[in-house]
Amino acid sequence: MAAKFAVAGDFDGDGRAEIAIAQDAVGTRGNDFWVMDFDPGTGRWSSSSFDASSAAVAAKFAVAGDFDGDGRAEIAVAQDAVGTRGE
């Protein structure tokens, strides 16, 4: 599956960064992400996915940071919507 963009951060609080990849796939709303996590103990990657919003608005870009002070990174997604100041 093609990637639109990616952002890295410690989303699960384990001290290692994961990569969240925005899917560039026909049939999605454009705000679907999959997260890849490397486990150095097994030497394998695992993946999970999430939908950034139930609204049918595509993601233009995203940033990661610990926005709520819990020690884990969150993803802030900018909408790619005509008629907004972010166009």
Sequence and secondary structure as in RCSB ss.txt:
>XXXX:A:sequence
MAAKFAVAGDFDGDGRAEIAIAQDAVGTRGNDFWVMDFDPGTGRWSSSSFDASSAAVAAKFAVAGDFDGDGRAEI
AVAQDAVGTRGE
>XXXX:A:secstr
  EEEEEEE SSSSSS EEEEEE  TTS S EEEEEEEETTTTEEEEEEEES SSS  EEEEEEE SSSSSS EE
EEEE  TTSTT 
